[in-house]
Amino acid sequence: MFVQFAATIFLVPVAIHLVSAAPVVKTVQLHPFGQLGKCLDLQGNIRSGGQPVQVYDCNGSSAQNWEISDGPTVVKLAGTNYCLDSGDTVADGNRIEVKTCKAGKASQQWNYTDDKHIENQGESTHFITSDLTQFNKGQCVDSVKGNNQNGNRVQSWKCSRPSQHQVWSTARTST
């Protein structure tokens, strides 16, 4: 006599939630083409929308502290609500300024790449047709003519690798 045991398998649904870690935002100085004595600087440390950004000697000023993460990011003046902004049109030579940070604003969407370029990743929806369009995508933060003299403005320019005037290394600040 055989006793048969019926094995019953209960399938229990298991939900697996993949949680992507939030990007680590760090406060850094941004140095043009690896020159640790030069920094990306808010001109005059005047905290207002439309204020230009320039290359300047690193001096420990809060005008040189930026919040950034690797990959998709905004580049924000540390401790403020001012972000790097590439302008409202796509054109080589647009001056980079700080403007009030606005979530999703195409001209403030950047990607800090593995090869140390700060590349605009902005996409916006055309307000008339509702088409998703690229905006300034492929434009990088560029030191005008590779000039690292104090007061040289930075601009948006078509990303060109291995263009050294589009390379921005980071160094953590003490704040």
Secondary structure as a PSIPRED ss2 file (coil, helix, strand):
# PSIPRED VFORMAT (PSIPRED V4.0)

   1 M C   1.000  0.000  0.000
   2 F C   1.000  0.000  0.000
   3 V C   1.000  0.000  0.000
   4 Q C   1.000  0.000  0.000
   5 F C   1.000  0.000  0.000
   6 A C   1.000  0.000  0.000
   7 A C   1.000  0.000  0.000
   8 T C   1.000  0.000  0.000
   9 I C   1.000  0.000  0.000
  10 F C   1.000  0.000  0.000
  11 L C   1.000  0.000  0.000
  12 V C   1.000  0.000  0.000
  13 P C   1.000  0.000  0.000
  14 V C   1.000  0.000  0.000
  15 A C   1.000  0.000  0.000
  16 I C   1.000  0.000  0.000
  17 H C   1.000  0.000  0.000
  18 L C   1.000  0.000  0.000
  19 V C   1.000  0.000  0.000
  20 S C   1.000  0.000  0.000
  21 A C   1.000  0.000  0.000
  22 A C   1.000  0.000  0.000
  23 P C   1.000  0.000  0.000
  24 V C   1.000  0.000  0.000
  25 V C   1.000  0.000  0.000
  26 K E   0.000  0.000  1.000
  27 T E   0.000  0.000  1.000
  28 V E   0.000  0.000  1.000
  29 Q E   0.000  0.000  1.000
  30 L E   0.000  0.000  1.000
  31 H E   0.000  0.000  1.000
  32 P E   0.000  0.000  1.000
  33 F C   1.000  0.000  0.000
  34 G C   1.000  0.000  0.000
  35 Q C   1.000  0.000  0.000
  36 L C   1.000  0.000  0.000
  37 G C   1.000  0.000  0.000
  38 K E   0.000  0.000  1.000
  39 C E   0.000  0.000  1.000
  40 L E   0.000  0.000  1.000
  41 D E   0.000  0.000  1.000
  42 L E   0.000  0.000  1.000
  43 Q H   0.000  1.000  0.000
  44 G H   0.000  1.000  0.000
  45 N H   0.000  1.000  0.000
  46 I C   1.000  0.000  0.000
  47 R C   1.000  0.000  0.000
  48 S C   1.000  0.000  0.000
  49 G C   1.000  0.000  0.000
  50 G C   1.000  0.000  0.000
  51 Q E   0.000  0.000  1.000
  52 P E   0.000  0.000  1.000
  53 V E   0.000  0.000  1.000
  54 Q E   0.000  0.000  1.000
  55 V E   0.000  0.000  1.000
  56 Y E   0.000  0.000  1.000
  57 D E   0.000  0.000  1.000
  58 C C   1.000  0.000  0.000
  59 N C   1.000  0.000  0.000
  60 G C   1.000  0.000  0.000
  61 S C   1.000  0.000  0.000
  62 S H   0.000  1.000  0.000
  63 A H   0.000  1.000  0.000
  64 Q H   0.000  1.000  0.000
  65 N C   1.000  0.000  0.000
  66 W E   0.000  0.000  1.000
  67 E E   0.000  0.000  1.000
  68 I E   0.000  0.000  1.000
  69 S C   1.000  0.000  0.000
  70 D C   1.000  0.000  0.000
  71 G E   0.000  0.000  1.000
  72 P E   0.000  0.000  1.000
  73 T E   0.000  0.000  1.000
  74 V C   1.000  0.000  0.000
  75 V C   1.000  0.000  0.000
  76 K E   0.000  0.000  1.000
  77 L E   0.000  0.000  1.000
  78 A C   1.000  0.000  0.000
  79 G C   1.000  0.000  0.000
  80 T C   1.000  0.000  0.000
  81 N C   1.000  0.000  0.000
  82 Y E   0.000  0.000  1.000
  83 C E   0.000  0.000  1.000
  84 L E   0.000  0.000  1.000
  85 D E   0.000  0.000  1.000
  86 S C   1.000  0.000  0.000
  87 G C   1.000  0.000  0.000
  88 D C   1.000  0.000  0.000
  89 T C   1.000  0.000  0.000
  90 V C   1.000  0.000  0.000
  91 A C   1.000  0.000  0.000
  92 D C   1.000  0.000  0.000
  93 G C   1.000  0.000  0.000
  94 N E   0.000  0.000  1.000
  95 R E   0.000  0.000  1.000
  96 I C   1.000  0.000  0.000
  97 E E   0.000  0.000  1.000
  98 V E   0.000  0.000  1.000
  99 K E   0.000  0.000  1.000
 100 T E   0.000  0.000  1.000
 101 C C   1.000  0.000  0.000
 102 K C   1.000  0.000  0.000
 103 A C   1.000  0.000  0.000
 104 G C   1.000  0.000  0.000
 105 K C   1.000  0.000  0.000
 106 A H   0.000  1.000  0.000
 107 S H   0.000  1.000  0.000
 108 Q H   0.000  1.000  0.000
 109 Q C   1.000  0.000  0.000
 110 W E   0.000  0.000  1.000
 111 N E   0.000  0.000  1.000
 112 Y E   0.000  0.000  1.000
 113 T C   1.000  0.000  0.000
 114 D C   1.000  0.000  0.000
 115 D C   1.000  0.000  0.000
 116 K C   1.000  0.000  0.000
 117 H C   1.000  0.000  0.000
 118 I E   0.000  0.000  1.000
 119 E E   0.000  0.000  1.000
 120 N E   0.000  0.000  1.000
 121 Q C   1.000  0.000  0.000
 122 G C   1.000  0.000  0.000
 123 E E   0.000  0.000  1.000
 124 S E   0.000  0.000  1.000
 125 T E   0.000  0.000  1.000
 126 H C   1.000  0.000  0.000
 127 F C   1.000  0.000  0.000
 128 I C   1.000  0.000  0.000
 129 T C   1.000  0.000  0.000
 130 S C   1.000  0.000  0.000
 131 D C   1.000  0.000  0.000
 132 L E   0.000  0.000  1.000
 133 T E   0.000  0.000  1.000
 134 Q E   0.000  0.000  1.000
 135 F C   1.000  0.000  0.000
 136 N C   1.000  0.000  0.000
 137 K C   1.000  0.000  0.000
 138 G C   1.000  0.000  0.000
 139 Q E   0.000  0.000  1.000
 140 C E   0.000  0.000  1.000
 141 V E   0.000  0.000  1.000
 142 D E   0.000  0.000  1.000
 143 S E   0.000  0.000  1.000
 144 V H   0.000  1.000  0.000
 145 K H   0.000  1.000  0.000
 146 G H   0.000  1.000  0.000
 147 N C   1.000  0.000  0.000
 148 N C   1.000  0.000  0.000
 149 Q C   1.000  0.000  0.000
 150 N C   1.000  0.000  0.000
 151 G C   1.000  0.000  0.000
 152 N C   1.000  0.000  0.000
 153 R E   0.000  0.000  1.000
 154 V E   0.000  0.000  1.000
 155 Q E   0.000  0.000  1.000
 156 S E   0.000  0.000  1.000
 157 W E   0.000  0.000  1.000
 158 K E   0.000  0.000  1.000
 159 C C   1.000  0.000  0.000
 160 S C   1.000  0.000  0.000
 161 R C   1.000  0.000  0.000
 162 P C   1.000  0.000  0.000
 163 S C   1.000  0.000  0.000
 164 Q H   0.000  1.000  0.000
 165 H H   0.000  1.000  0.000
 166 Q H   0.000  1.000  0.000
 167 V C   1.000  0.000  0.000
 168 W E   0.000  0.000  1.000
 169 S E   0.000  0.000  1.000
 170 T E   0.000  0.000  1.000
 171 A E   0.000  0.000  1.000
 172 R E   0.000  0.000  1.000
 173 T C   1.000  0.000  0.000
 174 S C   1.000  0.000  0.000
 175 T C   1.000  0.000  0.000
